[in-house]
């Protein structure tokens, strides 16, 4: 049973539902005061109910607790009864939430249940293995170019950086962040990341790069007419392939790129590529297909026990913000639509969907909600060599939050606020510790 789906079917009078479930009015008031989003208020109420009734938090228990409540929405009944019909496994509820029904950004990641994770991992042939949280160190690389020497600065990119960093950390990744790099510096950052010793202890990686772009390349901060400063997208695959990065062999590698792939700009918009900026630029701004690698020839004279050959490029998938030869759009305050949709979809559905299904939901969001009435953008999945389904399995409610798993300090020190204020914090600690 997915509590988020139940929460979304409840009406605005969710507090009355909480009282009917015998939750204290004080706890319900605290939820309402601490969370502005109504859907999240309802979800937190249900999570509180689940935690206060250990062992009695199934769809049947919830339906029994609500059956005497008048005016309970029909969809709630349908969802709970659908969960009962699904059997004791309760891996999926029968009621599906459409993109229009989940509209709106949520800042909290929904967590996978241990039961869902256990059931999925039984299918070892079709699911990528995940390491136990206590034994792994998930790694991610995040590069954000905001300020350029000659090109237009990418207003709103700071919001993308903040949101993407928060999402990756919530998913359990150690995020290596860089800002305002040249093409050569981006190449060096990816190359250095591919040599990171801790990759041996990760079950997957994310590489996220956000900048101006042209077809087939990401622009560095020194780019200008006549003096190109570019980082070829193809280099990401080269640095992370099986030969150069054996620590990531058979592990999913997810590449996300927010950048234009062409110069199809229009009136009163700014393109994330070379070009001038109209003075009347609106709040919405606008920020290449890659050939497959050539396989090594197999030497018939090499015996199988002499050398073990592996696929040079495998277990990768990239997600680009727009199709070839087009631009992608960015809000000057809220960030790019591509990153907004990724963060929202992952927060809402990473607990139940594999990575390719998450990407498909993002595509659907662009289909249903274009950036503006006269502008269209479509993200694209590219160069996919995943051989299994990759589930992120956000830490489950049953196994405790990351603040109680013994790694709370490690997570805390990756938060952007701590990074910006760590010197002050250290000085305060030294002052009051008497050192």
Secondary structure, DSSP 8 states (H G I E B T S, - for coil): --HHHHHHHS-S-HHHHHHHTT--HHHHHHHHHH---HHHHHHHHHHHHHHHSTT--SHHHHHHHHTT-TT--HHHHHHHHHHHHT-TT--S-S----TTTT-S---S-----HHHHHHHHT-TTTB-----TTT--EEEEEEE----SSS---TTHHHHHHHHHHHHHHTTEEEEEEES--HHHHHHHHHHHHT-GGGGG-SEEEEEEES-EETTEEE-TT-BTTB--EEETHHHHHHTSTTT-GGGTTSEEEEEEES-SS----TT---SSS----TT--SEEE-------------TTS-TTT-----SS-SEEEEESS-TT---EEETTTEEHHHHHHHHHHHHHTTT--HHHHHHHHHHHHHHS-SBTTB----EEES----SB-------STT--TTSSS-HHHHHTTSHHHHHHHHHHHHHHHHHHT-
